[in-house]
Amino acid sequence: MLKENQKPTHRDVMPSVINFLSDELFEGDYKEQPIYLQEIFELLMHTEFGDDINLRQKILSCLRTSRNLAETLSPFSEKQIYKACANNR
């Protein structure tokens, strides 16, 4: 059976997360992402589009997720995270 025809299993989760984190390390400082998102969302909320309760709930959810990821990875240096991801790819 071809790989694309196979259903993912729970064992596929961690390699996918590792690949995601590895890719993110090349996009800039992930630890600053919650601050960047907050700045963007604060500006958006002062527009007509930002006056939507569903959008505001989604914004808060994104901020929470981003903060949690940054907090979870904060004890580790970027070098440690990169090395861990590279070793588990």
All heavy atoms as an XYZ file, in Angstrom:
735
protein
N       0.845     -1.167      0.000
C       0.000      0.000      0.000
C       0.896      1.239      0.000
O       1.886      1.311      0.708
C      -0.894     -0.012      1.244
C      -1.823      1.165      1.299
S      -2.764      1.298      2.849
C      -3.763     -0.151      2.812
N       0.541      2.226     -0.801
C       1.297      3.462     -0.851
C       1.128      4.242      0.442
O       0.072      4.219      1.067
C       0.825      4.321     -2.020
C       1.070      3.749     -3.416
C       0.417      4.617     -4.464
C       2.552      3.621     -3.679
N       2.173      4.948      0.820
C       2.151      5.692      2.074
C       1.005      6.696      2.126
O       0.363      6.871      3.154
C       3.483      6.406      2.291
C       3.585      7.088      3.619
C       4.957      7.661      3.845
C       5.011      8.281      5.227
N       6.318      8.763      5.568
N       0.715      7.376      1.002
C      -0.359      8.376      1.009
C      -1.742      7.758      1.174
O      -2.688      8.437      1.529
C      -0.303      9.271     -0.230
C      -0.389      8.550     -1.555
C       0.989      8.199     -2.129
O       2.001      8.448     -1.481
O       1.024      7.656     -3.230
N      -1.861      6.458      0.958
C      -3.141      5.781      1.140
C      -3.314      5.225      2.544
O      -4.383      4.736      2.889
C      -3.298      4.643      0.124
C      -3.427      5.157     -1.290
O      -3.851      6.280     -1.509
N      -3.037      4.347     -2.250
N      -2.270      5.278      3.357
C      -2.338      4.752      4.710
C      -2.913      5.803      5.650
O      -2.666      6.994      5.489
C      -0.943      4.347      5.205
C      -0.350      3.212      4.420
C       1.090      2.934      4.855
O       1.697      3.726      5.534
N       1.603      1.794      4.429
N      -3.678      5.339      6.613
C      -4.228      6.244      7.610
C      -3.169      6.517      8.665
O      -2.459      5.613      9.091
C      -5.465      5.626      8.266
C      -6.634      5.502      7.327
C      -7.851      4.981      8.052
C      -8.999      4.871      7.085
N     -10.206      4.368      7.701
N      -3.060      7.783      9.101
C      -2.089      8.100     10.149
C      -2.468      7.417     11.467
O      -3.642      7.185     11.746
C      -2.185      9.608     10.292
C      -3.122     10.089      9.264
C      -3.781      8.922      8.627
N      -1.464      7.109     12.247
C      -1.681      6.510     13.552
C      -1.172      7.463     14.623
O      -0.563      8.489     14.317
C      -0.926      5.170     13.685
O       0.483      5.452     13.704
C      -1.269      4.214     12.555
N      -1.377      7.107     15.881
C      -0.907      7.949     16.982
C       0.619      8.069     16.972
O       1.186      9.017     17.475
C      -1.409      7.417     18.322
C      -0.819      6.101     18.724
N      -1.282      4.913     18.203
C       0.195      5.800     19.556
C      -0.575      3.918     18.711
N       0.330      4.430     19.535
N       1.293      7.123     16.362
C       2.766      7.169     16.287
C       3.254      8.192     15.284
O       4.430      8.551     15.286
C       3.312      5.798     15.938
C       3.064      4.837     17.056
C       3.616      3.498     16.807
N       3.235      2.705     17.975
C       3.253      1.428     18.037
N       3.660      0.746     17.023
N       2.889      0.797     19.120
N       2.372      8.667     14.442
C       2.729      9.672     13.451
C       2.697     11.084     14.028
O       3.184     12.022     13.407
C       1.778      9.607     12.254
C       1.854      8.276     11.533
O       2.963      7.731     11.416
O       0.794      7.778     11.098
N       2.131     11.245     15.199
C       1.956     12.570     15.785
C       3.297     13.224     16.115
O       3.571     14.347     15.690
C       1.056     12.513     17.040
C       1.013     13.854     17.734
C      -0.352     12.055     16.674
N       4.136     12.561     16.885
C       5.387     13.180     17.331
C       6.322     13.533     16.171
O       6.870     14.640     16.154
C       6.098     12.306     18.365
C       5.428     12.342     19.725
S       4.992     14.001     20.319
C       6.583     14.755     20.508
N       6.517     12.660     15.194
C       7.357     13.081     14.064
C       6.798     14.313     13.353
O       7.559     15.178     12.927
C       7.370     11.859     13.143
C       7.102     10.704     14.049
C       6.164     11.240     15.106
N       5.485     14.416     13.271
C       4.875     15.590     12.644
C       5.123     16.849     13.471
O       5.423     17.909     12.930
C       3.366     15.381     12.462
O       3.126     14.357     11.545
N       5.008     16.734     14.785
C       5.274     17.872     15.660
C       6.748     18.271     15.565
O       7.084     19.452     15.488
C       4.878     17.559     17.126
C       5.370     18.641     18.072
C       3.374     17.378     17.242
N       7.621     17.287     15.542
C       9.058     17.558     15.419
C       9.355     18.260     14.099
O      10.110     19.235     14.061
C       9.862     16.248     15.566
C       9.800     15.787     17.021
C      11.298     16.426     15.085
C      10.292     14.375     17.243
N       8.747     17.808     13.026
C       8.950     18.461     11.733
C       8.438     19.895     11.766
O       9.084     20.805     11.234
C       8.255     17.683     10.611
C       8.972     16.399     10.288
O      10.166     16.257     10.546
N       8.255     15.454      9.741
N       7.295     20.108     12.396
C       6.744     21.447     12.520
C       7.705     22.365     13.272
O       8.020     23.466     12.831
C       5.387     21.404     13.243
C       4.890     22.755     13.653
C       4.348     23.623     12.718
C       4.965     23.167     14.972
C       3.898     24.875     13.092
C       4.515     24.412     15.362
C       3.988     25.270     14.419
N       8.185     21.900     14.417
C       9.110     22.708     15.215
C      10.397     22.981     14.457
O      10.938     24.084     14.507
C       9.411     22.039     16.547
C       8.269     22.015     17.552
C       8.672     21.229     18.794
C       7.846     23.425     17.929
N      10.901     21.995     13.738
C      12.123     22.182     12.954
C      11.906     23.261     11.900
O      12.758     24.130     11.700
C      12.533     20.886     12.264
O      12.894     19.924     13.214
N      10.773     23.213     11.235
C      10.471     24.214     10.212
C      10.311     25.598     10.825
O      10.743     26.592     10.260
C       9.197     23.837      9.446
C       9.375     22.591      8.606
O      10.533     22.207      8.335
O       8.356     21.995      8.216
N       9.701     25.671     11.995
C       9.495     26.952     12.668
C      10.800     27.609     13.067
O      10.909     28.829     13.083
C       8.616     26.781     13.914
C       7.150     26.614     13.618
C       6.573     27.802     12.855
O       6.658     28.944     13.336
O       6.060     27.575     11.749
N      11.801     26.824     13.411
C      13.079     27.392     13.826
C      13.731     28.190     12.706
O      14.528     29.080     12.963
C      14.015     26.288     14.311
C      13.604     25.636     15.629
C      14.534     24.478     15.958
C      13.602     26.648     16.763
N      13.380     27.890     11.467
C      13.959     28.606     10.342
C      13.161     29.848      9.970
O      13.572     30.622      9.135
C      14.075     27.675      9.126
C      14.992     26.528      9.373
C      14.505     25.246      9.512
C      16.362     26.737      9.498
C      15.361     24.183      9.750
C      17.225     25.677      9.740
C      16.721     24.403      9.865
N      12.011     30.045     10.600
C      11.140     31.171     10.277
C      11.340     32.364     11.192
O      10.647     33.343     11.085
C       9.666     30.724     10.343
C       9.287     29.703      9.303
C       9.358     30.253      7.899
O       8.997     31.420      7.682
O       9.795     29.508      7.003
N      12.196     32.285     12.164
C      12.400     33.397     13.075
C      12.299     32.933     14.511
O      12.267     31.744     14.789
N      12.246     33.889     15.410
C      12.252     33.588     16.823
C      10.846     33.205     17.295
O      10.001     34.068     17.521
C      12.774     34.783     17.609
C      13.048     34.459     19.057
O      12.796     33.313     19.468
O      13.495     35.348     19.781
N      10.605     31.925     17.445
C       9.288     31.440     17.852
C       8.913     31.923     19.244
O       7.741     32.041     19.575
C       9.217     29.910     17.800
C      10.162     29.262     18.777
C       9.757     28.965     20.061
C      11.474     28.998     18.433
C      10.639     28.415     20.970
C      12.348     28.452     19.338
C      11.931     28.163     20.605
O      12.797     27.635     21.506
N       9.894     32.213     20.083
C       9.602     32.664     21.444
C       8.970     34.052     21.447
O       8.310     34.431     22.404
C      10.874     32.663     22.293
C      11.418     31.258     22.533
C      12.698     31.280     23.322
C      13.249     29.869     23.490
N      14.510     29.852     24.202
N       9.156     34.804     20.375
C       8.567     36.141     20.260
C       7.197     36.114     19.583
O       6.514     37.134     19.531
C       9.506     37.060     19.472
C      10.859     37.253     20.130
C      10.777     37.936     21.482
O       9.961     38.861     21.624
O      11.519     37.521     22.392
N       6.786     34.973     19.065
C       5.532     34.881     18.332
C       4.314     35.359     19.134
O       3.469     36.059     18.588
C       5.294     33.452     17.815
C       6.259     33.024     16.743
C       6.178     33.887     15.511
O       5.105     34.223     15.039
N       7.323     34.272     14.981
N       4.179     35.001     20.427
C       3.010     35.497     21.159
C       2.936     37.025     21.194
O       1.853     37.601     21.063
C       3.200     34.938     22.568
C       4.050     33.730     22.391
C       4.967     34.075     21.239
N       4.079     37.679     21.302
C       4.099     39.143     21.323
C       3.703     39.694     19.954
O       2.916     40.636     19.855
C       5.495     39.653     21.747
C       5.771     39.244     23.193
C       5.609     41.170     21.581
C       7.207     39.429     23.635
N       4.244     39.094     18.900
C       3.893     39.532     17.551
C       2.400     39.368     17.301
O       1.737     40.264     16.772
C       4.664     38.737     16.494
C       6.162     38.847     16.548
C       6.957     37.864     15.994
C       6.802     39.923     17.157
C       8.341     37.933     16.035
C       8.183     40.006     17.202
C       8.943     39.013     16.641
O      10.311     39.084     16.669
N       1.869     38.205     17.673
C       0.442     37.963     17.484
C      -0.404     38.949     18.276
O      -1.402     39.469     17.772
C       0.085     36.527     17.903
C       0.472     35.425     16.947
C       0.205     34.064     17.583
C      -0.298     35.552     15.652
N      -0.005     39.212     19.501
C      -0.767     40.139     20.329
C      -0.803     41.527     19.686
O      -1.849     42.173     19.646
C      -0.174     40.212     21.727
C      -0.992     41.085     22.656
C      -0.523     41.001     24.094
O       0.224     40.102     24.463
N      -0.959     41.938     24.890
N       0.332     41.997     19.187
C       0.375     43.305     18.528
C      -0.551     43.344     17.317
O      -1.297     44.305     17.121
C       1.807     43.623     18.093
C       2.746     43.915     19.237
C       4.194     44.094     18.778
O       4.469     44.097     17.556
O       5.067     44.227     19.652
N      -0.493     42.294     16.513
C      -1.343     42.228     15.316
C      -2.811     42.205     15.706
O      -3.635     42.946     15.144
C      -0.993     40.978     14.481
C       0.417     41.112     13.892
C      -2.027     40.743     13.387
C       0.988     39.811     13.352
N      -3.161     41.364     16.672
C      -4.555     41.216     17.066
C      -5.095     42.473     17.735
O      -6.259     42.831     17.558
C      -4.731     40.009     17.970
C      -4.480     38.690     17.266
C      -4.040     37.591     17.966
C      -4.696     38.551     15.910
C      -3.821     36.378     17.330
C      -4.477     37.342     15.255
C      -4.038     36.252     15.967
N      -4.250     43.165     18.521
C      -4.704     44.411     19.142
C      -5.041     45.451     18.079
O      -6.044     46.157     18.186
C      -3.638     44.948     20.105
C      -3.610     44.195     21.414
C      -2.489     44.655     22.347
O      -1.665     45.513     21.948
O      -2.446     44.135     23.470
N      -4.208     45.554     17.049
C      -4.502     46.476     15.957
C      -5.779     46.068     15.219
O      -6.608     46.911     14.880
C      -3.331     46.538     14.981
C      -2.078     47.227     15.496
C      -0.920     47.045     14.515
C      -2.335     48.707     15.734
N      -5.940     44.777     14.988
C      -7.119     44.277     14.283
C      -8.399     44.562     15.063
O      -9.429     44.901     14.483
C      -6.979     42.767     14.035
C      -8.154     42.085     13.343
C      -8.339     42.640     11.938
C      -7.947     40.594     13.303
N      -8.336     44.448     16.378
C      -9.542     44.639     17.181
C     -10.059     46.078     17.135
O     -11.208     46.328     17.467
C      -9.285     44.212     18.625
C      -9.302     42.712     18.801
S      -9.446     42.309     20.527
C      -8.170     41.112     20.689
N      -9.230     46.995     16.711
C      -9.658     48.393     16.594
C     -10.240     48.709     15.230
O     -10.509     49.867     14.932
C      -8.499     49.335     16.913
C      -8.047     49.256     18.330
N      -8.823     49.664     19.394
C      -6.897     48.791     18.866
C      -8.174     49.467     20.522
N      -6.994     48.920     20.235
N     -10.442     47.675     14.427
C     -11.043     47.859     13.107
C     -12.466     47.329     13.124
O     -12.906     46.678     14.081
C     -10.251     47.104     12.021
O     -10.417     45.698     12.221
C      -8.774     47.467     12.046
N     -13.178     47.596     12.060
C     -14.551     47.095     11.927
C     -14.579     45.560     11.950
O     -15.461     44.953     12.533
C     -15.157     47.610     10.618
C     -16.595     47.205     10.403
C     -17.148     47.739      9.096
O     -16.627     48.755      8.593
O     -18.098     47.130      8.586
N     -13.587     44.939     11.346
C     -13.511     43.476     11.317
C     -13.282     42.889     12.707
O     -13.710     41.792     13.005
C     -12.401     42.997     10.380
C     -12.621     43.373      8.948
C     -11.836     44.338      8.352
C     -13.611     42.758      8.204
C     -12.037     44.693      7.034
C     -13.826     43.103      6.875
C     -13.035     44.088      6.295
N     -12.581     43.618     13.541
C     -12.256     43.132     14.877
C     -13.419     43.172     15.845
O     -13.333     42.639     16.945
N     -14.513     43.798     15.431
C     -15.685     43.905     16.294
C     -16.609     42.700     16.095
O     -17.783     42.837     15.775
C     -16.431     45.215     16.004
C     -17.468     45.526     17.062
O     -17.349     44.996     18.182
O     -18.406     46.287     16.763
N     -16.050     41.525     16.277
C     -16.776     40.273     16.068
C     -16.388     39.309     17.186
O     -15.219     38.963     17.327
C     -16.401     39.705     14.700
C     -17.103     38.403     14.388
O     -16.872     37.409     15.113
O     -17.865     38.368     13.408
N     -17.360     38.877     17.961
C     -17.078     38.030     19.129
C     -16.434     36.701     18.737
O     -15.520     36.227     19.420
C     -18.341     37.803     19.996
C     -17.980     37.154     21.328
C     -19.372     36.973     19.260
C     -17.203     38.024     22.239
N     -16.859     36.109     17.628
C     -16.261     34.841     17.183
C     -14.795     35.028     16.807
O     -13.948     34.197     17.142
C     -17.037     34.257     16.004
C     -18.403     33.771     16.402
O     -18.601     33.310     17.513
N     -19.360     33.898     15.499
N     -14.510     36.122     16.123
C     -13.126     36.408     15.756
C     -12.287     36.642     17.004
O     -11.173     36.134     17.122
C     -13.048     37.619     14.842
C     -11.641     38.058     14.428
C     -10.937     36.953     13.649
C     -11.705     39.339     13.619
N     -12.815     37.371     17.965
C     -12.078     37.641     19.203
C     -11.790     36.346     19.968
O     -10.716     36.190     20.535
C     -12.841     38.626     20.079
C     -12.793     40.028     19.519
C     -13.654     40.983     20.314
N     -13.617     42.287     19.699
C     -13.154     43.377     20.286
N     -12.713     43.330     21.515
N     -13.151     44.523     19.648
N     -12.729     35.420     19.969
C     -12.503     34.134     20.639
C     -11.397     33.347     19.944
O     -10.551     32.725     20.595
C     -13.797     33.322     20.682
C     -14.817     33.893     21.643
C     -16.174     33.216     21.535
O     -16.538     32.662     20.499
N     -16.943     33.282     22.615
N     -11.386     33.379     18.633
C     -10.337     32.696     17.874
C      -8.976     33.351     18.137
O      -7.961     32.662     18.270
C     -10.655     32.715     16.378
C     -11.829     31.833     16.014
C     -12.181     31.971     14.558
C     -13.427     31.167     14.230
N     -13.854     31.359     12.846
N      -8.970     34.667     18.206
C      -7.736     35.396     18.494
C      -7.186     34.981     19.847
O      -5.993     34.680     19.992
C      -7.981     36.918     18.436
C      -8.168     37.362     16.990
C      -6.859     37.689     19.113
C      -8.645     38.801     16.837
N      -8.042     34.963     20.855
C      -7.602     34.579     22.199
C      -7.093     33.143     22.224
O      -6.110     32.838     22.900
C      -8.739     34.770     23.205
C      -9.109     36.227     23.482
C     -10.353     36.301     24.383
C      -7.951     36.980     24.103
N      -7.731     32.263     21.483
C      -7.292     30.869     21.407
C      -5.903     30.777     20.761
O      -5.037     30.042     21.236
C      -8.308     30.052     20.614
O      -7.869     28.735     20.463
N      -5.680     31.520     19.692
C      -4.370     31.528     19.030
C      -3.289     32.055     19.963
O      -2.188     31.501     20.021
C      -4.415     32.398     17.776
S      -5.338     31.680     16.421
N      -3.604     33.122     20.678
C      -2.635     33.681     21.619
C      -2.293     32.680     22.710
O      -1.126     32.505     23.071
C      -3.176     34.964     22.251
C      -3.091     36.218     21.396
C      -3.879     37.348     22.035
C      -1.641     36.611     21.201
N      -3.300     32.015     23.237
C      -3.083     31.021     24.297
C      -2.183     29.891     23.795
O      -1.224     29.497     24.465
C      -4.433     30.475     24.765
C      -4.583     30.321     26.226
C      -5.947     29.834     26.695
N      -7.016     29.699     25.732
C      -7.977     30.620     25.523
N      -7.994     31.726     26.200
N      -8.913     30.410     24.635
N      -2.482     29.380     22.625
C      -1.688     28.291     22.055
C      -0.246     28.729     21.829
O       0.700     28.005     22.171
C      -2.308     27.816     20.730
O      -3.636     27.351     20.984
C      -1.494     26.702     20.103
N      -0.082     29.902     21.276
C       1.249     30.414     21.009
C       2.027     30.628     22.304
O       3.203     30.275     22.402
C       1.138     31.722     20.229
O       2.385     32.218     19.904
N       1.385     31.191     23.310
C       2.041     31.387     24.609
C       2.419     30.055     25.242
O       3.503     29.919     25.814
C       1.122     32.160     25.552
C       1.064     33.622     25.274
C       0.252     34.339     26.346
N      -0.005     35.692     25.934
C      -1.195     36.257     25.905
N      -2.254     35.596     26.302
N      -1.333     37.503     25.500
N       1.515     29.081     25.163
C       1.801     27.766     25.745
C       2.998     27.102     25.072
O       3.840     26.498     25.745
C       0.577     26.856     25.673
C      -0.512     27.252     26.639
O      -0.267     27.964     27.608
N      -1.729     26.805     26.377
N       3.077     27.198     23.760
C       4.207     26.616     23.042
C       5.507     27.316     23.439
O       6.503     26.655     23.751
C       4.014     26.716     21.530
C       5.192     26.234     20.682
C       5.497     24.764     20.950
C       4.929     26.473     19.218
N       5.484     28.640     23.448
C       6.684     29.384     23.819
C       7.091     29.080     25.259
O       8.282     28.904     25.546
C       6.446     30.884     23.639
N       6.119     28.972     26.148
C       6.419     28.664     27.554
C       6.990     27.254     27.702
O       7.934     27.030     28.454
C       5.157     28.801     28.396
C       5.376     28.618     29.875
C       4.099     28.807     30.676
O       3.378     29.771     30.419
O       3.831     27.961     31.551
N       6.425     26.309     26.982
C       6.889     24.924     27.044
C       8.332     24.803     26.565
O       9.127     24.052     27.134
C       5.976     24.020     26.185
O       4.653     24.078     26.715
C       6.458     22.580     26.185
N       8.673     25.547     25.541
C      10.015     25.453     24.969
C      11.005     26.439     25.577
O      12.204     26.367     25.301
C       9.943     25.675     23.455
C       9.133     24.624     22.690
C       9.037     25.002     21.220
C       9.726     23.243     22.851
N      10.541     27.340     26.428
C      11.410     28.396     26.962
C      12.622     27.896     27.751
O      13.664     28.554     27.716
C      10.599     29.379     27.802
O      10.110     28.762     28.979
N      12.550     26.771     28.469
C      13.752     26.336     29.202
C      14.901     25.895     28.292
O      16.033     25.761     28.740
C      13.280     25.148     30.043
C      11.804     25.188     30.038
C      11.407     25.928     28.798
N      14.614     25.664     27.032
C      15.605     25.112     26.116
C      16.128     26.178     25.169
O      15.391     27.059     24.736
C      14.998     23.965     25.301
C      14.321     22.933     26.153
C      12.948     22.888     26.259
C      15.064     22.022     26.882
C      12.316     21.953     27.058
C      14.452     21.079     27.679
C      13.070     21.045     27.771
N      17.399     26.069     24.830
C      17.972     26.987     23.842
C      17.516     26.546     22.448
O      17.101     25.397     22.249
C      19.494     26.965     23.921
O      19.992     25.727     23.449
N      17.634     27.463     21.501
C      17.280     27.111     20.125
C      18.176     25.987     19.617
O      17.725     25.116     18.876
C      17.377     28.337     19.227
C      16.270     29.320     19.497
C      16.236     30.455     18.492
O      16.614     30.244     17.328
O      15.822     31.539     18.887
N      19.434     25.985     20.060
C      20.368     24.932     19.657
C      19.908     23.567     20.186
O      19.942     22.575     19.462
C      21.769     25.260     20.171
C      22.841     24.321     19.687
C      24.211     24.767     20.156
C      25.286     23.825     19.656
N      26.615     24.263     20.089
N      19.456     23.518     21.444
C      18.974     22.258     22.020
C      17.734     21.761     21.275
O      17.617     20.563     20.997
C      18.630     22.450     23.497
C      19.829     22.612     24.394
C      19.415     22.966     25.809
O      18.631     23.872     26.035
N      19.955     22.212     26.771
N      16.836     22.661     20.981
C      15.605     22.274     20.277
C      15.938     21.783     18.875
O      15.438     20.747     18.432
C      14.607     23.445     20.240
C      14.159     23.787     21.663
C      13.409     23.105     19.360
C      13.430     25.094     21.782
N      16.811     22.503     18.186
C      17.202     22.100     16.843
C      17.849     20.725     16.854
O      17.529     19.865     16.032
C      18.156     23.134     16.243
C      18.610     22.780     14.857
C      17.794     23.017     13.757
C      19.848     22.187     14.641
C      18.187     22.668     12.486
C      20.255     21.834     13.382
C      19.428     22.084     12.298
O      19.831     21.740     11.026
N      18.741     20.503     17.806
C      19.437     19.213     17.909
C      18.446     18.088     18.194
O      18.517     17.018     17.587
C      20.503     19.279     19.008
C      21.348     18.048     19.094
C      22.455     18.201     20.127
C      23.269     16.924     20.236
N      24.317     17.029     21.257
N      17.513     18.322     19.114
C      16.511     17.300     19.438
C      15.648     16.975     18.229
O      15.351     15.807     17.957
C      15.644     17.762     20.606
N      15.258     18.011     17.481
C      14.441     17.786     16.298
C      15.219     17.038     15.226
O      14.710     16.121     14.603
C      13.923     19.109     15.748
S      12.698     19.919     16.779
N      16.469     17.432     15.027
C      17.297     16.785     14.017
C      17.537     15.314     14.336
O      17.554     14.475     13.438
C      18.625     17.521     13.891
N      17.703     15.006     15.618
C      17.944     13.624     16.030
C      16.698     12.742     15.919
O      16.809     11.521     15.890
C      18.467     13.571     17.465
C      19.869     14.101     17.594
O      20.602     14.168     16.621
N      20.245     14.493     18.786
N      15.526     13.355     15.881
C      14.286     12.582     15.869
C      13.562     12.626     14.529
O      12.449     12.145     14.423
C      13.356     13.075     16.965
C      13.846     12.662     18.337
O      13.904     11.493     18.636
N      14.233     13.626     19.129
N      14.171     13.188     13.541
C      13.517     13.251     12.219
C      13.561     11.924     11.536
O      14.331     11.100     11.636
C      14.178     14.292     11.341
C      13.541     15.637     11.540
C      14.028     16.591     10.526
N      13.048     17.665     10.528
C      12.808     18.420      9.498
N      13.440     18.264      8.389
N      11.920     19.374      9.566
